[in-house]
Amino acid sequence: MEVYTMNKWNTDGEFKAKQFQEVDDKVYEEMFDVMPPYSLNSADEVSLEQQLNTELTEAFCMGEVYTYDAEGHPLYLSFGRTSSGKYYYLGLCRAAA
């Protein structure tokens, strides 16, 4: 899967990265800076690290609710950075309580 870039995002203005797709640093920083971010739920972070097969040095939920799960909990676009300097879209996750 190729890296999701700002140019791809700006093509139609709709964020279309797939879960675990690598994103460039500009996408990551834009999502971090839009609103104050939330910490990612720690159980979700551990599960995501296992699925990615790498340790995240930083992970966050974008500070705006994207949707709600079946129980009514808010879900956020979530992102992570690895020690090797790669950035990933982690999918829709819960923020830490």
N, C-alpha and C positions, 0 to 999 in steps of 0.2 A: 504494500500500500504506500503510495507516495505521500510526502510531507504536505500537509494542508497549510497553505500560505495566505497572507493578507490579500494577495492578488486574486486567489480563488474565491475568497470570502466576498471581496468587493465586486465580483462579477455580477451577482444579483442581490447582494446585501443580506442574504440569508445564510446563517451559519449551518454548514452541512457536513462537518467532520463526523467520522464514524468513531464509535467507542474504541479506544486504544490507538487511534491514528495519531501519528506524530504531527505536531503543529510547529510552526516556526516561532521564533522568539517574539516577533511582533504581535502575532495572534495571542500568545500567552500573556504578554504585558498589557495588551488592550483589555483582555478579559479581567486581569488583575486590577486594572486601574479604573474600570467603568464605575464601580461603586465599591465601598469598603467590602473586602472579601470576608467570608466566613471560613472557619476551620472545618476541614472535612471530618466527618464522623470517624473515630479511630478504628472501629470494627470494619467499616467500609474501606478505609485506607489499607489495612492489612490484607483484606480480601483482594483489593485491586493490585497490590504489590505482587501477590501470589499469581494472579492472572497474567500480569505483565511480565512476571519472572524477573523483576528488578526492584531495587529499593528506591523509594522516592525520598529526595532530600527536602522537598517542599510540595505541599498539596493544598489546594483551596477550592472552595465553592464560590462561584461568582455571586456577588451580593444581591442578586435579584432572583426571585422565585421564577422558575421556568414552567413548572407544572406541579401536580400533586399526585401522590400514589393512591392506591385503593383505600388505604386507611386515613387519607386526608393529610398526610405529612408532606410538607413542601420538599420539592426536589430542585436541585440547582445544577447548572452546567458546571462541571468540575474538571480541574486541570492539575497536572503534576509535573515536577522536574526531577530528573535523575542526576546523580553525581557526575555522569559522563556529559552533562550539558544538553541532554535531549529533553524536549517538552512534549507532553501527551495530553490529549483530550481523554478524560477518564469516564465520560458518560454522565448520566443524571444520578446524583447522589444526595444523601441527606447531610445537612450541616451538623456539626457537633452541638450538643444541647448546652 
